[in-house]
Amino acid sequence: MDEVPRVPKQRRPGSSEEPETLRFSVLGPVRAWRGEESLNTGSPQQRALLAALLLREGRTATAAELIDALWGEEPPSQALAALRTYASRLRKVLDTGVLVSESGGYAIRSVADGALDLAVAQNLAADAEKAKNAGDLCRARELLGRAVALWDGEALAGVPGPYADAQRVRLEEWRLQLLESRLDMDLEQGCHAEAVSELTALTAAHPLRERLRELLMLALYRSGRQAEALAVYADTRRLLADELGVDPRPGLQDLQHRILQADPGLAEPSAPVTEPASTPVRPAQLPATVPDFTGRSSFVAELSEVLASAEGRVMAVSALAGIGGVGKTTLAVHVAHQARSAFPDGQLYVDLQGAGARAAEPETVLGSFLRALGTADSAIPDSLEERSALYRSMLDGRRVLVLLDNARDAAQVRPLLPGTSGCAALVTSRVRMVDLAGAHLVDLDVMSPDEALSLFTKIVGEERVASEREAALDVVAACGFLPLAIRIAASRLAARRTWTVSVLAAKLADERRRLDELQAGDLAVKATFELGYGALEPAQARAFRLLGLADGPDISLTAAAAVLDLPVEETEDLLESLVDTSLLESAAPGRYRFHDLVRLYARACAERDEQPPSERDAALSRLLDFYLATGASVYAINRPGDRLVDQLERVEYPGLTFEDRHQAQDWLYSEASCLLSCVRLSAGRTGTVARAIDLLWVTYGLSESGANANEYEEAAKVLLDAARSLGDPRAEARALTTLMNAHLFGGRFESADQEAERAILLAQEAGDLPPICWARNARGIIALYQNRNADGEEHLSQAIEHFRTLGDRPGEASALCNLSRIHLATGRTNSAVALAQEGIDIYDAMGNSMRGANARYALGLALTQRGDLDAAADRLLEALDVFRDSRLRLWEGMSLFRLAEVDLAAQRPAQAAANAEMALTVLRGIGGEWRRGNVLTVLGRALMGIGQTGRTQVCWQEAVSIYEELGSPEAAEVRALLSPVQAA
């Protein structure tokens, strides 16, 4: 930053009397308050005097200086008398002793620290500079944001006089410097996509300020919009030549050259800093090492040597391979803990779940790693490539150890490798990663007999083993010398003081309790699980078997209670006892998970031991009932009055109830993966498909929010196949409706329309009205999007009648709002407004704030077209607040897009561009390409309005490409817009 205007700390009064409560502002209109009471500061000239004294920093200003400040070189003949009158009036308004006269002049004294907004801003800016110098960009950004927020419009607004004019220029320049510094830090922390919106508006307001243009170019480039970044340079060069007859400054020219060369140094922040901690985050994610780690000395030495070589190498990678239960994770964690001092910048850990059916996706892991390294959620890119690049950039210059446990294959691992000098990665997997370039491969075998006996002895105790050494050797041999098997066997013995080692050995001697004479490999691991399972009490064993039937990454305590058909308290006791046996893990408070191999074993036990066998189906049926009942509760609290909840399949097991909408949504999003896993599992079981379809329907918010859109669509496809195989028209119609919703939210309108059409036919055959209602509603809005307005009106009119027949008032309101859109498209603006308002009235009467936001969105569109722009913006902002609060990113983004349209109509192109940019950011990865094309079209119009024709051309070219690929008629419209720009 350049020179910062300074106001020394205001003197604190010597007593606690009333003057301490005075506050003043100059970063906007000149105002004064006593506590919360606004004081009358008088005429513009009187406010000019107050401002001049406040900005004198407590020093005395002579009468001549003040006259010059107020009137300049041509003061009125009675200037001195007027000055005294203003001072007298201010003295009466302010507290005694605040405005003082001395030496023929005046001064403001005896006000409290922080009483002047400018002084507060200066202190915040100084603290921000200190934080920045200390490397804490998060804190610096936050402080600068608070400083800039103190401006309330133009500084010294409405204050006359040459002094005020000069101070306004100075304070505005300082404000821009603060903004530039904060935006620069935004880019350093990877918030480039979010910064584009603000920078677009700022460059429109300050078109000749090259630093803002430079930041905009960098933000666009880092957002993957290279053509637009170069267009900003072209726009800037043309503007500077036209207005000032100069070329861009060297810094801007150098940035353009680096963008043309695709300089890798520009791709990501040069010095990412963590958020929100006040010091750089040093992740320490390593699981606890076992206190009784035994043996493996040669492997420990070998791996430690590789890790020690990380400094000076591009990267040190060791990959441990071996059968399940051989101790790969234990060894890797032990070595990692020993090497911690060599990696002072932190250690990252993840279980990649490579042995399971649904291995962790690299982009998901990178998201968690970036958060652990301090990256804000808003700064995490969407694509795997961008996340991997940002991850490597954040590790550059740092010494971090990454432990990638239970990897599926090299392809899963590659994006997660640091790739920079000083960092290292330890990888464990069942397979040898011969295709992982540069990796140091280690094949981990079973323990030696001495190591196995030593481990067993450490857990059981020297005294018990010493007297039965032969029996102990029999035990570890029966365990196949597998560390996991030995640990389970020894733990069971340690927990049973009445057992001898011989008793345990005798149990293991029974071949029926072991598989294939404890051969190495998964069968040996299964044998050790058999040992642990055999030692369980009957209630524990039942819980172990039945919980293993459920799918998903983990299971909540309440869902587990449903599976077991037990009270929550009893379920918790059982699950915690299973955690003690190491057959279950506590993923988090109230959540539990199986090791992938243990889950397979538990299912095998259920197949073999659960009696009667029907209890397996009953357990999963209770889980499905629990999710359906709870999902219906979420649906009902979010959509009061919606009749769908009355049309669902009956459940025998109850679900949870919620006190408010936020609590309900928290449950839905936290349970999303488990819930959708239950849906997929139910698709392959007899008697559960219809309930699974209804569960998917009442949780379609997971698709609409964009949070779980892909998983939701996958589950919908699986259920549709299952319904078709059953030949059940009712189930198939409802399954088609869920898939229709997924495609509609994803912008795949042709597919959605086909599914809606088929759903209507099947639902008519089955006499099931809800799918007919919602499919008609969907076909109506799809027809609108495809410019088939007559078809759309027919569908929506029928939908309204169907909803009325069903007695579904919220559904009727939805169709009315969509019909409003049809009327709007066909020029019937007043009726469009009336229909949308009718929808709002219905929603408000039923207390449906979330869907009421959709109605306000529709009314905002109608009011925009009618020209009631202020009212349109108000309705859209009301909708935006609800959508954000409800985590509906699709509608949040669309509301921002519609606000941009309002801004364009109101001749506010800079604000339109900012809102359109925010819409693009929110809609990343959701909503489909057609909606993206619409936003780009409006963004281009806004950019044209602020003179950024180069960016305009890039946006419209991209929009045309999108429309052409989709075969959308909008392509011709945008080409017509583009032609004169290209010609120019």
LUMDO-187800 format. One line per 10 residues: number of its first residue (from 1); for each residue x negated, y, z of C-alpha. Coordinates in steps of 0.05 Angstrom, whole numbers, plus 5000, padded with zeros to 4 digits. Example, Ala and Ser with C-alpha at 12.3 -4.5 7.8 and 13.67 -1.06 7.14 Angstrom:
<sites>
1 = 4754,4910,5156 | 4727,4979,5143
</sites>
This chain:
<sites>
1 = 5000,5000,5000 | 4979,5072,4988 | 4980,5126,5042 | 5037,5112,5090 | 5074,5172,5119 | 5063,5174,5193 | 5105,5201,5250 | 5068,5193,5317 | 5105,5159,5372 | 5158,5205,5401
11 = 5145,5224,5472 | 5185,5186,5524 | 5222,5231,5573 | 5201,5229,5644 | 5268,5210,5671 | 5324,5163,5653 | 5374,5219,5638 | 5421,5223,5579 | 5371,5250,5527 | 5341,5180,5521
21 = 5403,5158,5485 | 5394,5206,5426 | 5380,5175,5359 | 5365,5207,5292 | 5362,5185,5219 | 5328,5216,5159 | 5324,5154,5115 | 5392,5172,5086 | 5438,5228,5108 | 5408,5268,5165
31 = 5448,5247,5226 | 5445,5245,5302 | 5479,5201,5354 | 5486,5200,5428 | 5494,5127,5443 | 5548,5106,5394 | 5577,5176,5388 | 5562,5211,5322 | 5541,5284,5332 | 5560,5342,5287
41 = 5495,5366,5256 | 5528,5424,5220 | 5519,5455,5152 | 5469,5431,5100 | 5419,5485,5120 | 5427,5467,5193 | 5413,5394,5176 | 5353,5418,5135 | 5326,5451,5198 | 5337,5389,5239
51 = 5302,5346,5186 | 5243,5393,5182 | 5234,5391,5258 | 5241,5316,5262 | 5189,5306,5207 | 5141,5353,5243 | 5126,5295,5290 | 5139,5334,5354 | 5094,5392,5334 | 5117,5464,5335
61 = 5138,5495,5269 | 5134,5570,5263 | 5193,5611,5240 | 5155,5627,5175 | 5143,5554,5161 | 5215,5536,5173 | 5241,5593,5129 | 5195,5569,5074 | 5219,5498,5084 | 5292,5517,5079
71 = 5291,5571,5025 | 5223,5570,4992 | 5194,5633,4959 | 5260,5671,4956 | 5292,5670,5025 | 5354,5711,5040 | 5345,5778,5074 | 5374,5752,5139 | 5335,5686,5138 | 5305,5694,5207
81 = 5373,5710,5238 | 5404,5651,5202 | 5347,5606,5227 | 5360,5627,5299 | 5434,5615,5291 | 5421,5544,5264 | 5373,5530,5322 | 5423,5556,5373 | 5479,5512,5345 | 5434,5450,5345
91 = 5412,5464,5416 | 5484,5461,5438 | 5495,5395,5403 | 5432,5361,5427 | 5413,5346,5499 | 5380,5398,5543 | 5306,5404,5530 | 5306,5368,5462 | 5303,5429,5416 | 5253,5477,5448
101 = 5229,5547,5429 | 5156,5564,5436 | 5107,5613,5404 | 5161,5641,5360 | 5178,5574,5331 | 5215,5509,5346 | 5201,5436,5361 | 5239,5371,5375 | 5214,5341,5440 | 5233,5290,5494
111 = 5264,5236,5451 | 5256,5162,5463 | 5211,5114,5427 | 5247,5087,5366 | 5296,5145,5366 | 5279,5164,5294 | 5290,5112,5239 | 5228,5135,5201 | 5184,5122,5262 | 5215,5052,5268
121 = 5201,5039,5194 | 5128,5062,5203 | 5118,5016,5262 | 5148,4957,5224 | 5103,4971,5164 | 5042,4975,5209 | 5060,4909,5242 | 5072,4878,5173 | 5002,4899,5151 | 4972,4866,5213
131 = 5011,4802,5200 | 4989,4802,5128 | 4916,4811,5146 | 4924,4753,5195 | 4950,4709,5138 | 5022,4706,5164 | 5060,4726,5101 | 5126,4701,5129 | 5123,4749,5187 | 5098,4805,5142
141 = 5156,4794,5093 | 5207,4795,5150 | 5179,4859,5179 | 5177,4895,5112 | 5248,4872,5097 | 5271,4903,5163 | 5233,4968,5146 | 5265,4974,5077 | 5333,4959,5106 | 5330,5023,5147
151 = 5341,5064,5084 | 5414,5083,5077 | 5414,5110,5006 | 5370,5169,4988 | 5327,5198,5044 | 5348,5267,5068 | 5411,5260,5026 | 5446,5327,5013 | 5393,5367,5050 | 5373,5430,5011
161 = 5306,5465,5006 | 5238,5454,4976 | 5211,5418,5037 | 5267,5367,5035 | 5256,5358,4960 | 5182,5342,4971 | 5196,5295,5029 | 5249,5258,4989 | 5198,5243,4934 | 5146,5221,4986
171 = 5193,5176,5024 | 5221,5144,4960 | 5151,5129,4937 | 5135,5097,5004 | 5199,5056,5001 | 5179,5029,4933 | 5110,5012,4958 | 5140,4973,5015 | 5186,4937,4967 | 5129,4920,4920
181 = 5088,4893,4978 | 5146,4850,5002 | 5161,4825,4932 | 5088,4808,4922 | 5091,4766,4985 | 5155,4733,4959 | 5117,4710,4898 | 5058,4687,4940 | 5107,4642,4978 | 5139,4612,4916
191 = 5205,4652,4918 | 5198,4671,4845 | 5267,4650,4822 | 5300,4691,4876 | 5255,4751,4863 | 5275,4756,4790 | 5344,4783,4807 | 5318,4839,4852 | 5261,4857,4805 | 5308,4861,4746
201 = 5350,4913,4782 | 5289,4951,4806 | 5257,4955,4738 | 5322,4983,4711 | 5323,5036,4765 | 5249,5052,4757 | 5232,5035,4685 | 5164,5068,4684 | 5137,5035,4747 | 5088,4985,4720
211 = 5075,4947,4784 | 5148,4926,4786 | 5143,4904,4713 | 5081,4864,4729 | 5116,4829,4787 | 5176,4814,4743 | 5132,4783,4690 | 5099,4739,4741 | 5165,4718,4773 | 5195,4700,4705
221 = 5134,4661,4685 | 5134,4621,4749 | 5208,4607,4738 | 5192,4573,4673 | 5215,4632,4631 | 5151,4649,4593 | 5185,4680,4533 | 5223,4728,4577 | 5159,4746,4615 | 5126,4765,4549
231 = 5188,4803,4528 | 5182,4846,4591 | 5112,4865,4569 | 5137,4883,4499 | 5193,4924,4528 | 5145,4960,4575 | 5094,4976,4521 | 5149,5004,4476 | 5179,5046,4532 | 5112,5074,4555
241 = 5094,5092,4483 | 5161,5126,4472 | 5165,5163,4538 | 5092,5178,4556 | 5052,5162,4494 | 5007,5113,4533 | 4992,5039,4534 | 5006,4994,4594 | 4953,4996,4647 | 4898,4943,4645
251 = 4929,4900,4700 | 4993,4891,4659 | 4953,4877,4596 | 4911,4825,4632 | 4974,4790,4659 | 5003,4787,4588 | 4939,4755,4563 | 4938,4704,4619 | 5011,4686,4605 | 4995,4677,4531
261 = 4938,4631,4551 | 4982,4593,4601 | 4930,4607,4654 | 4938,4552,4708 | 4923,4604,4761 | 4989,4638,4747 | 5032,4576,4751 | 5040,4576,4826 | 5028,4621,4886 | 4954,4634,4898
271 = 4961,4630,4973 | 5025,4598,4996 | 5039,4611,5069 | 5085,4573,5114 | 5154,4593,5136 | 5181,4610,5186 | 5124,4598,5236 | 5080,4656,5256 | 5017,4615,5242 | 5003,4567,5184
281 = 5040,4502,5193 | 4995,4443,5206 | 5039,4382,5198 | 5024,4325,5245 | 5071,4271,5219 | 5031,4208,5233 | 5071,4156,5271 | 5042,4138,5339 | 4985,4089,5335 | 4996,4026,5375
291 = 4956,4026,5440 | 4938,3952,5432 | 4908,3957,5362 | 4864,3897,5353 | 4809,3875,5306 | 4805,3896,5233 | 4738,3928,5248 | 4710,3917,5178 | 4772,3947,5146 | 4771,4006,5195
301 = 4699,4020,5178 | 4711,4013,5103 | 4771,4059,5102 | 4740,4110,5149 | 4680,4115,5102 | 4726,4129,5043 | 4763,4183,5081 | 4698,4214,5105 | 4679,4224,5032 | 4740,4267,5018
311 = 4700,4331,5025 | 4665,4345,4960 | 4707,4296,4919 | 4766,4312,4877 | 4806,4267,4923 | 4796,4205,4964 | 4849,4151,4955 | 4853,4084,4988 | 4908,4034,4972 | 4921,3977,5021
321 = 4958,3917,4993 | 4984,3855,5027 | 5045,3814,5045 | 5100,3841,5088 | 5083,3840,5162 | 5008,3834,5151 | 4996,3900,5188 | 4984,3948,5130 | 5020,4005,5164 | 4990,3993,5232
331 = 4919,3993,5203 | 4932,4054,5160 | 4962,4093,5218 | 4904,4073,5264 | 4851,4095,5212 | 4889,4159,5199 | 4890,4177,5272 | 4816,4165,5277 | 4804,4211,5218 | 4849,4268,5242
341 = 4791,4313,5261 | 4765,4310,5189 | 4832,4337,5165 | 4845,4399,5209 | 4900,4426,5164 | 4947,4369,5179 | 4972,4300,5163 | 5034,4281,5123 | 5070,4215,5127 | 5128,4182,5090
351 = 5158,4113,5086 | 5170,4104,5011 | 5216,4044,5023 | 5186,4010,4963 | 5207,3941,4985 | 5281,3960,4986 | 5332,3964,4931 | 5331,4041,4933 | 5260,4065,4939 | 5249,4137,4958
361 = 5248,4184,4898 | 5183,4224,4891 | 5221,4290,4883 | 5257,4277,4949 | 5192,4262,4984 | 5159,4324,4955 | 5217,4365,4980 | 5205,4341,5051 | 5129,4350,5045 | 5138,4421,5020
371 = 5184,4437,5078 | 5133,4407,5126 | 5080,4452,5095 | 5124,4512,5109 | 5160,4523,5043 | 5230,4553,5049 | 5286,4512,5019 | 5301,4568,4971 | 5230,4565,4944 | 5229,4490,4929
381 = 5236,4478,4854 | 5286,4427,4825 | 5243,4385,4779 | 5193,4332,4799 | 5138,4366,4757 | 5149,4434,4789 | 5151,4405,4859 | 5088,4365,4848 | 5052,4427,4820 | 5073,4470,4879
391 = 5053,4415,4927 | 4983,4411,4897 | 4977,4486,4898 | 4996,4489,4971 | 4943,4437,4988 | 4889,4473,4949 | 4834,4496,4996 | 4863,4456,5054 | 4841,4391,5085 | 4903,4348,5092
401 = 4911,4272,5098 | 4972,4241,5065 | 4995,4172,5087 | 5042,4141,5035 | 5071,4079,5068 | 5108,4021,5035 | 5099,4045,4963 | 5136,4010,4907 | 5084,4021,4852 | 5033,4070,4826
411 = 5085,4110,4787 | 5120,4127,4853 | 5054,4148,4884 | 5022,4191,4830 | 5064,4254,4839 | 5051,4251,4914 | 4975,4253,4910 | 4941,4318,4932 | 4891,4320,4874 | 4846,4371,4908
421 = 4778,4368,4941 | 4780,4359,5016 | 4845,4321,5016 | 4855,4246,5020 | 4911,4195,5012 | 4923,4128,5045 | 4973,4084,5008 | 5003,4018,5032 | 5041,3972,4987 | 5058,3899,4975
431 = 5027,3903,4907 | 4955,3917,4887 | 4953,3984,4853 | 4903,3968,4799 | 4935,4022,4755 | 4924,4078,4806 | 4864,4113,4776 | 4805,4125,4823 | 4836,4089,4882 | 4794,4048,4930
441 = 4832,3982,4934 | 4836,3941,4997 | 4869,3872,5001 | 4892,3860,5072 | 4898,3788,5093 | 4924,3756,5157 | 4884,3764,5221 | 4829,3717,5241 | 4847,3669,5297 | 4805,3708,5347
451 = 4838,3774,5327 | 4907,3744,5330 | 4894,3714,5399 | 4865,3781,5423 | 4927,3818,5400 | 4973,3767,5432 | 4934,3772,5497 | 4937,3848,5500 | 5013,3847,5495 | 5027,3787,5540
461 = 4973,3798,5592 | 4906,3766,5605 | 4930,3727,5666 | 4987,3691,5630 | 4945,3673,5569 | 4881,3651,5604 | 4915,3593,5638 | 4948,3569,5573 | 4897,3586,5520 | 4913,3525,5476
471 = 4987,3541,5478 | 4971,3613,5459 | 4930,3589,5400 | 4990,3546,5379 | 5035,3608,5382 | 4991,3653,5339 | 4980,3596,5290 | 5055,3584,5285 | 5062,3658,5271 | 5016,3649,5211
481 = 4968,3699,5243 | 5012,3754,5216 | 5007,3816,5262 | 5081,3833,5258 | 5101,3761,5276 | 5051,3759,5333 | 5075,3825,5360 | 5148,3802,5359 | 5132,3735,5392 | 5088,3766,5445
491 = 5138,3821,5460 | 5193,3771,5472 | 5148,3731,5519 | 5127,3794,5556 | 5200,3813,5566 | 5215,3744,5596 | 5175,3734,5659 | 5205,3665,5671 | 5178,3637,5606 | 5109,3607,5600
501 = 5067,3610,5538 | 5081,3535,5529 | 5156,3548,5527 | 5145,3597,5471 | 5099,3550,5435 | 5151,3494,5440 | 5203,3539,5410 | 5158,3555,5352 | 5141,3481,5342 | 5212,3469,5320
511 = 5206,3470,5244 | 5278,3488,5236 | 5260,3556,5266 | 5206,3567,5216 | 5206,3567,5140 | 5158,3525,5099 | 5110,3512,5155 | 5097,3587,5165 | 5066,3598,5097 | 5036,3666,5085
521 = 5080,3716,5051 | 5152,3738,5062 | 5172,3669,5087 | 5123,3676,5144 | 5152,3744,5161 | 5221,3714,5160 | 5198,3661,5209 | 5175,3714,5258 | 5242,3749,5251 | 5274,3682,5267
531 = 5235,3681,5331 | 5259,3749,5352 | 5330,3735,5330 | 5332,3669,5368 | 5314,3705,5433 | 5373,3752,5428 | 5434,3749,5472 | 5497,3730,5434 | 5524,3802,5432 | 5456,3827,5407
541 = 5452,3774,5354 | 5522,3790,5329 | 5505,3864,5325 | 5440,3848,5289 | 5475,3805,5237 | 5534,3850,5223 | 5495,3916,5221 | 5450,3886,5168 | 5509,3880,5121 | 5516,3955,5114
551 = 5479,3993,5059 | 5448,4061,5063 | 5383,4090,5090 | 5408,4086,5162 | 5473,4082,5201 | 5503,4129,5252 | 5524,4106,5321 | 5598,4118,5306 | 5594,4080,5240 | 5558,4022,5276
561 = 5614,4021,5327 | 5663,4011,5270 | 5623,3953,5241 | 5620,3919,5309 | 5690,3938,5330 | 5664,3961,5398 | 5667,4025,5439 | 5613,4075,5423 | 5580,4069,5491 | 5575,3993,5487
571 = 5550,3998,5416 | 5495,4046,5437 | 5471,3999,5492 | 5468,3942,5442 | 5431,3982,5389 | 5381,4009,5439 | 5367,3938,5463 | 5354,3918,5391 | 5306,3976,5384 | 5269,3949,5444
581 = 5260,3882,5408 | 5231,3918,5347 | 5286,3889,5304 | 5317,3957,5296 | 5289,4027,5292 | 5316,4091,5321 | 5314,4138,5261 | 5338,4198,5302 | 5383,4209,5362 | 5448,4173,5345
591 = 5421,4141,5281 | 5390,4073,5269 | 5356,4036,5213 | 5328,3968,5195 | 5260,3955,5165 | 5276,3933,5094 | 5254,3861,5106 | 5290,3857,5172 | 5354,3879,5138 | 5347,3823,5087
601 = 5336,3774,5143 | 5395,3800,5182 | 5440,3789,5122 | 5414,3719,5114 | 5431,3707,5187 | 5501,3734,5175 | 5510,3687,5117 | 5486,3629,5159 | 5511,3643,5229 | 5571,3689,5228
611 = 5632,3649,5248 | 5684,3652,5223 | 5654,3675,5156 | 5713,3723,5147 | 5683,3767,5202 | 5631,3791,5152 | 5685,3819,5107 | 5722,3846,5167 | 5661,3884,5191 | 5650,3917,5124
621 = 5724,3931,5118 | 5723,3967,5185 | 5663,4009,5161 | 5700,4027,5098 | 5763,4044,5139 | 5721,4088,5185 | 5691,4126,5127 | 5758,4133,5091 | 5795,4156,5154 | 5740,4206,5171
631 = 5733,4229,5099 | 5808,4241,5097 | 5802,4281,5161 | 5748,4325,5128 | 5792,4333,5067 | 5852,4352,5108 | 5816,4404,5150 | 5785,4435,5087 | 5850,4432,5047 | 5910,4441,5095
641 = 5976,4422,5062 | 5945,4379,5008 | 5988,4317,5000 | 5932,4271,4975 | 5918,4250,5047 | 5989,4222,5049 | 5978,4181,4986 | 5916,4143,5007 | 5907,4069,5020 | 5924,4049,5092
651 = 5868,4037,5141 | 5866,3993,5202 | 5806,4026,5236 | 5808,4099,5257 | 5759,4153,5239 | 5732,4216,5271 | 5770,4281,5280 | 5739,4350,5279 | 5751,4415,5315 | 5735,4460,5256
661 = 5716,4461,5183 | 5642,4471,5195 | 5637,4410,5240 | 5674,4369,5187 | 5628,4392,5132 | 5566,4377,5174 | 5590,4305,5182 | 5605,4298,5107 | 5537,4321,5084 | 5498,4284,5137
671 = 5535,4219,5121 | 5534,4229,5045 | 5482,4176,5027 | 5510,4124,5075 | 5582,4138,5053 | 5565,4132,4980 | 5526,4068,4993 | 5588,4039,5027 | 5628,4058,4965 | 5580,4021,4919
681 = 5578,3960,4964 | 5654,3958,4968 | 5660,3958,4892 | 5635,3886,4891 | 5680,3859,4946 | 5751,3832,4944 | 5805,3876,4973 | 5764,3939,4983 | 5760,3972,4914 | 5823,4014,4922
691 = 5801,4041,4989 | 5732,4056,4963 | 5762,4095,4905 | 5805,4135,4954 | 5743,4148,4996 | 5707,4175,4936 | 5766,4219,4918 | 5773,4252,4986 | 5698,4266,4987 | 5693,4297,4918
701 = 5664,4359,4953 | 5598,4321,4951 | 5600,4328,4875 | 5630,4398,4874 | 5576,4424,4921 | 5520,4398,4877 | 5487,4367,4938 | 5500,4294,4918 | 5527,4301,4848 | 5485,4247,4816
711 = 5498,4195,4871 | 5572,4212,4868 | 5576,4202,4793 | 5538,4136,4798 | 5587,4111,4851 | 5647,4133,4809 | 5622,4093,4749 | 5611,4031,4792 | 5682,4036,4819 | 5712,4047,4751
721 = 5680,3982,4726 | 5706,3946,4788 | 5776,3973,4779 | 5777,3952,4706 | 5754,3882,4723 | 5812,3876,4771 | 5863,3898,4718 | 5894,3945,4769 | 5922,4007,4732 | 5931,4046,4797
731 = 5859,4035,4820 | 5832,4049,4750 | 5872,4114,4744 | 5844,4138,4811 | 5773,4116,4793 | 5779,4154,4728 | 5801,4215,4767 | 5738,4214,4811 | 5694,4206,4750 | 5733,4262,4715
741 = 5717,4308,4774 | 5643,4291,4770 | 5640,4306,4696 | 5682,4369,4703 | 5636,4398,4756 | 5576,4378,4715 | 5601,4414,4653 | 5612,4351,4612 | 5681,4371,4588 | 5691,4321,4532
751 = 5679,4262,4578 | 5722,4293,4633 | 5780,4304,4584 | 5778,4233,4558 | 5778,4206,4629 | 5836,4251,4649 | 5877,4229,4589 | 5866,4156,4605 | 5880,4168,4679 | 5948,4198,4662
761 = 5969,4138,4620 | 5948,4088,4673 | 5978,4128,4731 | 6044,4133,4693 | 6043,4057,4684 | 6029,4048,4759 | 6079,4102,4781 | 6023,4138,4819 | 6035,4214,4817 | 5971,4244,4848
771 = 5924,4224,4791 | 5975,4251,4741 | 5977,4318,4778 | 5902,4327,4782 | 5886,4300,4713 | 5937,4347,4682 | 5907,4404,4721 | 5837,4385,4697 | 5859,4378,4625 | 5889,4448,4629
781 = 5825,4481,4651 | 5783,4440,4602 | 5828,4463,4545 | 5816,4534,4568 | 5741,4524,4565 | 5748,4495,4495 | 5793,4552,4471 | 5854,4506,4464 | 5900,4552,4502 | 5966,4524,4479
791 = 5946,4454,4500 | 5920,4482,4566 | 5986,4517,4581 | 6025,4454,4567 | 5981,4412,4613 | 5983,4463,4669 | 6058,4474,4664 | 6067,4399,4672 | 6017,4397,4729 | 6056,4451,4766
801 = 6120,4410,4759 | 6085,4346,4782 | 6055,4381,4843 | 6124,4409,4861 | 6154,4339,4855 | 6100,4314,4901 | 6111,4371,4949 | 6038,4390,4943 | 6036,4465,4951 | 5960,4473,4949
811 = 5958,4432,4885 | 6013,4476,4856 | 5971,4537,4875 | 5910,4508,4839 | 5950,4497,4775 | 5980,4567,4780 | 5911,4598,4785 | 5887,4558,4725 | 5949,4579,4687 | 5931,4650,4704
821 = 5866,4638,4666 | 5906,4615,4605 | 5950,4677,4608 | 5887,4719,4613 | 5856,4686,4552 | 5919,4699,4512 | 5926,4773,4530 | 5981,4767,4583 | 5941,4805,4635 | 5997,4826,4682
831 = 6027,4757,4686 | 5957,4729,4698 | 5950,4776,4758 | 6018,4754,4783 | 6003,4680,4777 | 5937,4686,4813 | 5969,4727,4868 | 6022,4673,4875 | 5967,4622,4884 | 5935,4665,4938
841 = 6001,4672,4975 | 6010,4597,4976 | 5939,4583,5000 | 5941,4638,5053 | 6008,4613,5079 | 5978,4544,5090 | 5913,4571,5120 | 5871,4542,5064 | 5813,4590,5062 | 5767,4547,5020
851 = 5815,4538,4962 | 5842,4607,4974 | 5774,4630,4951 | 5786,4596,4884 | 5851,4636,4878 | 5815,4700,4894 | 5764,4682,4841 | 5821,4674,4791 | 5852,4741,4812 | 5784,4774,4806
861 = 5780,4752,4733 | 5850,4778,4718 | 5837,4845,4753 | 5772,4852,4714 | 5808,4845,4648 | 5862,4893,4671 | 5809,4945,4688 | 5820,4946,4764 | 5745,4937,4774 | 5739,4956,4847
871 = 5795,4909,4867 | 5765,4855,4823 | 5698,4862,4857 | 5731,4859,4926 | 5767,4794,4910 | 5705,4762,4880 | 5663,4782,4940 | 5715,4752,4986 | 5711,4688,4946 | 5635,4689,4946
881 = 5632,4693,5022 | 5677,4632,5030 | 5640,4592,4977 | 5573,4605,5010 | 5601,4588,5078 | 5630,4523,5049 | 5565,4505,5014 | 5600,4502,4946 | 5541,4523,4903 | 5578,4514,4838
891 = 5630,4566,4857 | 5580,4610,4891 | 5541,4615,4826 | 5604,4625,4785 | 5627,4682,4831 | 5560,4717,4821 | 5568,4708,4746 | 5638,4740,4748 | 5612,4797,4791 | 5561,4810,4737
901 = 5618,4815,4687 | 5652,4866,4733 | 5588,4906,4737 | 5581,4907,4662 | 5652,4932,4654 | 5638,4986,4707 | 5575,5009,4669 | 5528,4982,4723 | 5481,4942,4679 | 5425,4938,4730
911 = 5470,4908,4783 | 5500,4862,4730 | 5431,4837,4713 | 5415,4825,4787 | 5479,4786,4798 | 5470,4745,4734 | 5399,4727,4756 | 5424,4705,4824 | 5477,4663,4789 | 5423,4628,4747
921 = 5384,4613,4810 | 5443,4584,4848 | 5467,4543,4788 | 5400,4510,4777 | 5414,4436,4766 | 5490,4441,4774 | 5549,4465,4732 | 5523,4441,4665 | 5491,4475,4605 | 5555,4508,4580
931 = 5561,4549,4643 | 5487,4566,4640 | 5497,4591,4568 | 5553,4636,4593 | 5510,4667,4647 | 5452,4677,4598 | 5500,4713,4551 | 5522,4762,4605 | 5450,4770,4629 | 5430,4789,4558
941 = 5485,4842,4556 | 5461,4870,4622 | 5388,4872,4601 | 5408,4907,4537 | 5442,4960,4580 | 5377,4974,4618 | 5334,4976,4556 | 5300,4909,4564 | 5314,4887,4492 | 5258,4836,4490
951 = 5287,4797,4548 | 5356,4806,4518 | 5334,4771,4455 | 5303,4713,4493 | 5366,4702,4535 | 5412,4703,4475 | 5367,4657,4436 | 5369,4606,4492 | 5445,4614,4498 | 5453,4601,4423
961 = 5410,4539,4429 | 5454,4513,4486 | 5519,4527,4450 | 5494,4496,4385 | 5472,4433,4420 | 5541,4428,4453 | 5578,4446,4390 | 5612,4504,4427 | 5645,4560,4387 | 5610,4612,4431
971 = 5547,4601,4389 | 5575,4645,4332 | 5593,4701,4380 | 5524,4703,4411 | 5490,4698,4342 | 5530,4760,4323 | 5503,4796,4384 | 5433,4772,4369 | 5429,4793,4296 | 5422,4869,4305
981 = 5372,4859,4362 | 5328,4814,4319 | 5335,4863,4261 | 5311,4920,4304
</sites>
